[in-house]
Amino acid sequence: MDTFSTNYEKHPEGICRWDEVKRRAVVDAIDRCRGNYLIAARSLGIGRTTIYRLAKAYNYQRPMAQRNS
């Protein structure tokens, strides 16, 4: 799983762009909620349609293991 905390240190000088922080938050929330967009959206405090829109904008695709469950 690609989490924000493990990858933050990999950026030069420990700085992330705001759009990268948002992308990681969305992807991490969806992954942690096992692909349940509604629960992921609620955990982030955003709407269901917003998380679908952001996931599409970030070209997010759930891992194969999550698709089959």
C-alpha positions in Angstrom: 0.0 0.0 0.0 1.3 3.4 -0.9 0.9 5.6 2.1 1.5 9.2 2.5 3.8 8.9 5.5 6.2 6.4 3.9 6.6 8.4 0.7 6.7 11.9 2.1 10.4 11.5 3.1 11.3 10.5 -0.4 10.7 13.9 -1.8 13.6 16.3 -2.1 13.9 18.4 0.9 10.8 16.7 2.4 8.5 19.0 0.5 5.3 17.9 -1.3 3.2 19.9 -3.7 -0.3 20.5 -2.5 -1.8 18.5 -5.4 0.4 15.6 -4.5 -0.7 15.7 -0.9 -4.4 15.7 -2.0 -3.8 12.8 -4.5 -2.1 10.7 -1.8 -4.8 11.4 0.7 -7.5 10.3 -1.7 -5.6 7.2 -2.9 -4.7 6.2 0.6 -8.3 6.7 1.9 -9.7 4.5 -0.9 -7.1 1.8 -0.3 -7.6 1.8 3.4 -11.4 1.5 2.9 -10.8 -1.4 0.6 -12.3 0.4 -2.4 -15.4 1.7 -0.7 -15.6 5.2 -2.0 -18.4 6.3 0.3 -16.6 5.4 3.5 -13.3 6.9 2.1 -15.1 10.1 1.2 -16.7 10.3 4.7 -13.3 9.7 6.3 -11.9 12.7 4.3 -14.9 14.9 5.0 -15.7 15.2 1.3 -18.7 14.2 -0.8 -19.1 10.9 -2.6 -19.2 12.5 -6.0 -16.1 14.5 -5.1 -14.0 11.5 -4.3 -15.1 9.8 -7.6 -14.2 12.9 -9.5 -10.8 13.2 -7.8 -10.0 9.5 -8.3 -10.8 9.9 -12.0 -8.7 13.0 -12.2 -5.8 11.1 -10.6 -6.3 8.1 -12.9 -6.7 5.9 -9.8 -7.5 2.2 -10.4 -8.1 -0.2 -7.5 -5.6 -3.0 -7.2 -6.7 -6.3 -8.8 -7.1 -8.0 -5.4 -9.7 -5.4 -4.3 -11.6 -5.6 -7.6 -12.2 -9.3 -7.2 -13.6 -9.1 -3.7 
